Amino acid sequence: MDSTKPTLGIYGIQDRLDTVDPQLTHDHGLALMEQGKVSEFIQLERITRIKRDNKLHRYLPAFIREMQLIDREMDVVFADNMLGRAFISQCGQIRFEAPLIKRLTKDWEEGRLWWFNRELNSYVLNHEMAHVFSCLPFFGAFKENSLLIHFDGGASLSNFSAWMYRQGKIIPVEHHWELKPLTALFNANALTFGIIGAQSENRHAVPKKMMDYAALGTYNENIEFWLRQHNWFENIWDHRSVFFDRAKADFQVDLKSFDQHQTFLQDVVATIQEVFMRETLLKIDDVNTLSNCKNLYYTGGCALNIQTNSAILESRLFDHVYIPPCADDSGLALGAAAFGEWKKEQHITIHNPYLNTHHNIASTINYSPDDLTLAARLITEGKVLGICNGPAEAGPRALGNRSIVALPSKELARKVSVEHKKREWYLPVAPVMLEKNTRYFTGLPVIHHLSKYMLLDLPILAEKQHEIAGVIHANGSARIQTLFMRDDNPFLFDLLTLLDEQYQVKALINTSFNVPGEPMVQSMEQAMNAAKMMGIDAVVLNGKVQLVI
């Protein structure tokens, strides 16, 4: 094995059916790493403008040509899926086959790859391990005595897997489908889909909406017992009246529809969220009782449940907890590439989350004090700004390079969320702020590093909530993105510093810059078009402020 060769990670396993909307597989992408550093990363959805796009077989040859990889020697690693381990491009010029998975291994397995009329070294890596290794590009080498956990809706042979890292080796602990009923509450349950108002085409948005909606309600032990008694009403797809009838008979709640303003429905979802948090924490505690690890690396779609992440930290089970910004399937290609580099004993560089470089994206951001002053003035005048600076964020969260920002007032929060983005009334917007201000609003002496990726739910001091009322959720918390140092995001850091020092503005609304129904904007042209469509006042394009006319 030639350690100097680059590694190309690919996630492109196709669905069983060729549907318009992604179903069982989603978030296709590819990542190129060279000597431990990411040199190219593509989330397919950002290019095709189809949320969670799973049609990489249509586009991969074109990407390979653009990246000038047709004739290059490299190792290619495919992340697999429970649906299979083979990949063939639509034109047939790229074809990969690998052994059927019989057991979950800690290693990659050799495959056979036909690559534009030649063969390349190729491997398949199980979905579980690709998730786990998506941590490396953001945190570097695993710490000694670490527990590595993946938890999602479904991977290769499990939806929960645990591994230990000791003395440079990966040691299997367990993998299974035992927690599938738990994740099914968020991705395959007729009751929760009904409450959220989800259809098959937007099924992947249900977990996040449930998490946000749950904050409106209160856990109820009687509701939990009732839901379990009726098997969570999981199959009432065409018989919703069954739920309405039982609610009336057992709780004297007269429901005619899934009206999201109903307190009872809010308590139902809050109860489901509490059960998920409790059961997840119990499982992690159970696994760690056996492994006795000091550090946790946590990945998979379930690692985007911020209330659960916060509960893991509060449990103090681990000295250190690491979760990547692309913990869901959008990070699988990165994980596959990182595993290949790890196998070749390359030193893995620690990256910022701004890795989406494809589509003629500038690598540097050019701005002057005048640009910052203009942006700050517009913001303090109550204007809404879109930001499209440099490479885009990896993963589902906007972290300042593809964000919409404004003052954190209730009025502007409603305007941004409901008028500009056309989102549901209960979905909150998050804030971004400097570390000193995160400490100011939370009263915490130390802010956990995961706040950098907007992966935690932080309680806001009651006496400070009025200052950022637009970004406070119903339970008094906020999903803060914290900037710890200028290198985290120079433009945003400088803008926040200017606003703090000259205007006493300590935080901004930060929500994703995207037209309703589309992924986050990728290019500056898309940003300007989206701003016009959404009615945003101005756009920051690679550091330069442009008014939207």
N, C-alpha and C positions, 0 to 999 in steps of 0.2 A: 504494500500500500504506500503510495507516494504522498507524503504529508504536505507537500508543497502545492498539490493540485487543489483547485477550489472545489467547493461542494455546492451543488444545486439541490435545494429542497423543493418538492412539489406536492401539493395536495389537490387532487383533481378527480377523485373517485366519483363516478356518475350515479345519479338516482336510477331506480328501477324503471321509472316512467319519465318520458321527456316532457315534463310539464313546464309551463311558463314560470311558475313560482317554485323556488327551492323547497324540497320536502325533507327527505331523510338526510341527504347530504347538502352542505351549504358552505359558504365562505371559502371558496377555492382561492388559491394563491400560489406564489412561488417566491423563493428567496435564494439569493446567491451569497455565499460567504467565502472569503478569501483570507487565509492566515488569521482566522478567528474574528474577522470583521465583516459586517453586512455591507455588501457593495450594491445590492439591488434587492428591492422588496416590492412585490405587487400584490395588493388585495384586489382581486378581479372586479369586485363591485365598483371600485372607484373609477375604473376605466370604462366599463360597460354601462354604468349608471343603473344597474339592476341590483336592488338590495340583496345581499348575501348570495350573489350569483354563483351558480354551480355548473357552469358550462365552459370550464377551462379547455375542454377538448376542442372547442371551436377556435380558441385564440392562442393556444400555446405555441404553435409553429411561428406565428407572427411575432410573438414576444421574443422567442429564441433568435429570430433573425435580427430584430431590433437591438438585442443585447449582444449580438455578434458571438453567439455561442455554438453555432452549427459545427464548426471545425475545432473547437477548443477541447482539450483533454480535461476531464473533470470527473468527479464522482457524483452520481445522481441518486438521491434518496427520495423515495415516494412514501408519504404517510398513507396508511391504509384506512379502512372503514369497515364496519360490520357488514357492509354490502359487498365487499370484495377487495382484491389486491391487484387488479389489473387496470391498465390505462391504455387507451388508444385514441390518438387525435382524430378529428373528423376527416382529415385528409389522408390519414394512414401513415404519415411520415414518421410519427413517433409512436412506438408501441412497446409497452412494458408488461412483462408477465412475471409472477412470483409464485412460490409454493403456497398452497392453501394453508391457512393458519389452523394448526391443530392444538397448539398450546400457546399461552402468552409468554413470550421470551423477553429477557432483558436486553437482548442484542438485536442488531439489524440482521436481515437474512438476504442472501444473495439472490438477485433476480436476473432477468435477461432483458436488455433494452436495445431495440432497433431505433437508431437515431439518424435520420436523414441518410440512409444507405450505408450505415456502419454501426458497429456495436460499441457501447460504452460500459464502463464499470457501473453497476447499478445495484441498488439494495431496496428492500422494503422495510419500513419501520412501523411497528404497531401504533395505532392511534393513541393509546394510553401513554406510551413513552414519548411520542412526539409532543403531546401536551406538556408532560413534565419538563422536557428539555427546552420548551419555549421560554423558560425562566432564564436560561444562561445568557442570552444577548443583553439582558437588562440588569443582571446581578452578578455576572461572572461565574466562576467555578463554584460548584456546590460546597457549602461548608461541611467540615467533618461532622459526623454524627447527626445527619439530617433525615427527616421523614419527607418523602416525596409523594404527594397525593394528587391524583386526578379524579374529578367528580363531574359527570355531565349526564346528558340524556342517554347516551349510548356511544361506545367506542368500538373496539374490535371484539373482545370477549367479555366485556364488563361495562358497567357505568360507574364503578368505583374501583380504583386500584391504589395500592399503597406499596411503596418500596423504601428501602433504607439505603443511605449512602455512607459507607464506612471504608476507610483506608483505600480510597480511590475506586471502590467497587459498588455496583448497584446490586442490592440484595432484595429479591422479591419477598413481600410480606403476605399480601392477599389481593385477590381480584374476584369480582362477582357482580351479580345483578340484584343483590338483596335490597338495594336502595332504589330500584327502578320505580316502585310504587310512590316513592317520595318525589322523584323528579316528574313523574307522570301528572302530579297535581298541577304542575306548571306548563306542561307541554302536550298533554293528551287527555285532559279532563273536561267532560261536557259542561259541568257546573261552572268551573272557572272561565272557560271560553265564553259561556253565556254572560257571566257577570262583566267580563272585560269587553264583550262585544266583538270577539275575534272571529275571523273567517280563516279558511285554510291558507289563503295567500299571505296573511300576516301573522301566522301562528308563532313565528320566531320572536315576535315582539311581546308575546304574552308574559314571559317571566319578568321582564323589567316593569311592565305596566302593573302586574300584580304586586311586585315589591313596593312600588310607589303608592298604589291604591291602599295597600295594607296599612300604611301610616295613618290613614283616616279613621281606622277602627281600633277596637280593643280586643285582646285575646279573651275568650270566654271558654271556661272548662266545660260547661254544659254543651256549648256548640261543638267543641271537639268530640265529645262522647257521641253526640247526635250524628255528626258527619261520619265518624268511624262506623257507627251502627248501620248507616245506609251506604257504606262503601264509597263514601265521598261523592255520591251521586255521579259517578264517573261515566255512566252510559245513558244519560237522559237526553241524548242528542236530539231526538225527535219527540221527546216526552217531557218537556220542561214543566208541564203542569204537575208532574209528580213532586218536584221540589216545592213548587208553590203550595200545593195541598199539604205537604208535610210541615212546612214552615207555619202555616196557619193552624194546623191541628196541634203542633207541639210547642209553638212559641207565640201563638196568637198574633202572628205577623201576616197581614193581608197584602200579599204581593200579586200584582197583575202583570208585571214585567220585570226585567232586570234593570230597574232604575238605580243608577249608581249613586244617587243621593240618599238611598235608603240606609239607615244606620245598621240595620241587621245584615245587609250584604257587606258592608264595610267590616263588620265584626267577623263575618264568615272568612273573608280573605285575610284579615289580621290574624285569625286563629290558624289558618293554613300556613301563613308565614312563620308564626311562632313555632308550630310543629316542625316545619322544615329546619329552622334554626336549632331547635332543641335536639332533634334526631341527628342532624349533621354534627353538632358539637359532641354528642354522646359517642358517635362512631369514631370521630377523630381521637377523642379521649381514650376510647377502648383500644384503638390501634396503637396509640402511643404508650399505653400502659405496658404493652408487650415489647415495644421497641425501645422505649426510654430515650427518645431523641431530644436534642435541645433546640433544633431548628426545624421549621416547616416551610416547604415549598408547595404551594397549593395552586392547582390549575384546573382547567375545564370550565365549561359554561357556568357551573354552579359557583365558581369563584368570583363571579360578577354580582353575586347577591351581597350587597354592601352591609346590610344589617347583620348577616351571618359572619362576614369578615370581621366586623367590629366585635361581635360576640367572641370570636376566636381570640382576638387580642385581649379582650377583657378577662378571658378565662386564665390567662397567664400560664398556659400549658407549655409554651415555648419561649425561649429567650429571643428568638428572631423569627419573623414571619415574612415570606416573600411571595408576592403574587404579580405576575406580569401584566402589563396594560392590555395585552391581547390574549387573555386567558382562555377565550372561547376558540372556536375552530379557525378564526382568522389568524391565529398564531401557529397553526400546525406546520405550515411550510417552513417557518422560522425554526420551529423545534426540530424538524427533520434535518435541516441544514446544520443546526447547532450540534446535533448528535453526531453527524459525520465529522465535523471539526473536532469534537471531543474525542472521537475514536482515533483520530489522527494526531491526538495529543497537542493540538493547537491551543495556544492561550486565547481564551475567549474575551474579546474586548467588551467593556460595559458601554452600552449605547443609550442615548436618549430615545424617547418614543417616536421621534420624527423620522421615520424610515421610508415612508411612501414617496419615492423619488420619481417614479415613472410618469410620463406624460409632460415632458419638457418643464420640469419643476426646477426652479433656481435653487442651488445649494446654499447660497448666502443671501442674507436679508440686508438691504441697504436703506438706512433711514437716518435722518438728521434730527437735531433738537427741535427744529421747526415742525417736522412731521409729528413728533411726539406732542408738541404744544397744540397743534391743530386737532389731533385725535382727542386729547384731553379736553380741549374747549368744547368740541362737539358732544362729547359724553356728558360733561357737566351741564350742557344746555338741554339735556334730555333726549339726545339723538341715539339711534340704534346703529351700531357699526358691525359689519362683517369683517372678519380677518382671514386673509388667505396669504400666509407667509411661508416661504420655503417649502420643504418637504412636509407632507401630511402625516398625521398621527397613525401609528399602528394600533389596530384594535377598534372597538366601537365607541370610545369616548373622545370627545373633542377636548384637547388639552392646550388650546391657545393658538395653534397654527391654522385651524379650520373652525373657528369659533364665532359666535355672535355675542357681542358684549354690550352692556348698558349699565346705567346706575341700578343698584339693587332695590328699587322701590316696588311696592305692590302693583302700582299702575303699569310700570314698564314691564314687570314680569308677566302680567296678564297680556299686555300688548305683544310682547315677543312670542310667548308660548301659544296664545290662542289666535291672535290676528295674523302674525307673520308666519308662524310655523304650523298653524291649524291643528294643534295637538288637543288632546282631551283636557278638560278643565282641571282635573285633579293632578296632572303630571307637574312636578315641580321643576324649576330651573335651579341650576347649581351656581355657587359663587366661585370666583378665583381671587386669591389674595396672597400677599407676602406672608412669610412664616410668622413674623412678629404680630401680624394682625390675626392670624389663626389662633395664636396664643391669647391675644386680646379678647377675641369673641368666645373662646371656649374656656378660658381660665386654666388650660392645661400648660404645665411648665415645659413639656416636651411633646412635639407633634410627630407622630409616626410617619416614617418615610412613604408608606403606601398612600398617604394623602396627596402625594405628588401626582398619582395616577387617578385620583378621584375614586378610590376604591373603599373609602370608609365613610361611615355615617357618624358625624361628630355633633354632640349636644351643644347648643348655643346658650350661653348664660342668659337667664330670663331678662335681666336688666339691660342687656345689649341687643336683644332681638329686634327692637324697633329701628335700630340703625341699618339693618339689612333685611327688613321685613319681607321683601320680595323673594328672597332665596331661603326663607325658613319654611320647612315642611310642617305639616299639621302636628307632628309629634315634637316640635321644637328643635329638630336637628337640621343639619345642612350637609350636603355631599360636597365638601370643600376640595378644590384643587389648590394645593399649597405650593408656592414657589419658594424653595429653600435657599437658592442662590441664583445669581444672574445667569450662570451657564444653563440653568434649567430651561429658560426661554428669554433671551436677552431683550427682545422688543417688549414683551409683556411685562417683564420685570421692570424695565425702565419706565413704561407707561404707568404701572401701578405705583412706582416710587414717586413719580411726578404728581399723580393724583393725590397721593397720601400727603406729600409735603406741601403742596401748593393749594389744594382744594379740600383737604381733610376727608377725602373719599378713601375708605379703607378696603373696599371690595367692589367687584363688578359681577354682574350676571355673566355666566359663561355657559352657553348651550351650543349644540352642534350647528354648524353652518350647512344647512341642507334644505332643499325644497321639499315640501311634504311628499312622502312616498319615494324619495330618492336617497341614496347614500350621501355622505358628506361630499362637498365639492372637492375636486382635485386640482383643477387648473385655474388660472386667473380668469380666463374667459368664462368658465363655468361659474366662478364666483360672481362676476359682474352680472351675468344673465340671471343667476339665482337672486341676487339682491334686487334687481328690477322686478322680477316676478313676485317677490315677497314684500316689496315696498319698504326695504331697508334704506336708511338715510344716506349712509356712506360705506365705503369698503376700503380696507387697508390691503393694498396689493403689493406684496413683497416690500413692505415698509412705507409705501407711499399712499397717502390718503386721497381718495377720489370720491367726490360727491356723486350720488346716484340721481340722475335726472330722468 
